[in-house]
Amino acid sequence: MDKIFDKLQILGAAAKYDVACTSSGVDDSSSNGNGGIGSKVACGICHSFAADGRCISLLKVLMTNICIYDCKYCVNRKSNDVRRTIFTPEELAELTIQFYKRNYIEGLFLSSGVFKNPDYTCELIIKTLSLLRHVYKFNGYIHAKAIPGADPKLLRQIGLLADRMSVNIEMPSQESLKLLAPDKSKTSILNPMGYITQSIRENTKELAVYRKSPKFAPAGQSTQMIIGASPETDKHILKLTESLYKKYKLKRVFFSAYTPVSDDSALPSLDTKPPLLREHRLYQADWLMRFYNFKADEILDEKSPNFNPFIDPKCNWAVKHPEFFPVEVNKASYEELWRVPGIGVKSAQNIVSARRYSALDFAALKKLGVVLKRAQYFLICSGKKNQGLIIKEDEVLKSLMSKRELTMYRDFYTPSQLEFFDSTKLLELNQWQTLPSAR
C-alpha cells in the first residue's frame, strides 16, 4: 500500500497542471491549525461541478508521468529530470474504489502522459475504466482524457466508459504549438475533438430511437489552453474559444495560467509569475459569451486586443460603448438589461417580472438584487437618473472596480493620472498579467 501511495503522491502532483475541472488550487495557510475541517490541497483531490450544480470531489491523477513527448511547457516532458512512475490499471481501479468507499471522492479525473505511444496509453485507460465500470460496478462520475493521435476505435471505447472526455488544445495557435510542442500538431488535436463531437451527436440520435443504447460521453467534452506561455493576445484566445464552442459544441473551455517549469529561451523566464489575473479575465469573458450572448468581437477589438486589468470585461465593454446607455429600466429588453454592469441574469428576470405590476425606481432595483454601485451610472428609471448622482470619470472608475482591483489601480496610477475613458495607459502595462489575482 505504501508503494501505491508513493505513486499517488507523484502522479497526483503531476496532474495539478491540468485544469479541465474546477478546483481552488490554493493552500490557505491562514486556516491551518484553527480546528476546522476540510482541505483544499489533499493529495490527488480536486473539485468539479455536476450538471445539477453540486460540487463533487474527484480523484485527479495521471495514469503515468512517463511521456515520449518533449513539450517545453510541461513538467512531465521527457527531458525533465523528475521521478517517474506508472499505475497498473488494477492499482488505479482499486485505489479509486477504496477512496470512494471512504467517502473521499465521488468520481475520477484521469489523464496521462503518453507512454510508448497514444494507442497503448489509451488501452491502459480503457482497461482501468473497464475494471471500474464492469468489475467494481462503479457508476460515479468519470472524466477521461483522450490522447491525441490515438485510433478512433479506442477513443470510442473511452467515450462509452467515461461521462466526459476532453482533448487539450494546449497552445492558442499552430505557430506556438510547433515552437513549444514540436511532437504535436493542430491536426492530431482537432481530429479526436471532431470525432468526439460527431460521436456525441450520433449517440443523441440513437438514444432518441433506442432508449437503452449505450451512452457516449453523456456529459460532453471540454478542452484546456495554457495562457501566458506564448505571445497570443487575449482577443486571439477569445476568438479561438468562441470558435471551439461553435464548431465542437464543447461544454467548457478551461484556461490555465502558465507556471514556469522550464528554463528555455522560447518560454517566459522562471521568475515570471503565473498570469492569474489574465486567466481570471478570460473566465469572466467566457461567462459573458456563454450566458450573456456577448460575441468575442464585442468584448475585445483590434484597437484594444487585451483585457483591461483593472475592470472586468463587462464593465470595460459598457465604458467603451456609451451609445448603448443609459438603459430605461421600465422598457428595456432582457438582452439590454443583461449588458448593464451590476445586473445579472437573475436580477434581469426579477426586473422584467416586477415591472409588470408597477414602474420601478432605484430603491426597488436594490431590493431586486441589482448592484447599484455599478448599475446606477448606466440606468434611468422612468426617464430619471438616480437622485443625487454626480458622474465624475474617476468616481465611476472606482465604483466599477473591486477593492483589490482598486488597490492595484492606485499602485499603478497617481491621483492626477485618473483617466476613465483613456485606456491607452492600461494597455501599455505589458506586465499586467503578473499582478496578483483578483479572485
Summary of the structure (lengths in Angstrom):
residues: 439
radius of gyration: 24.1
end to end distance: 38.4
largest distance: 71.6
contacts: 1323
relative contact order: 0.07
helix: 43%
strand: 11%
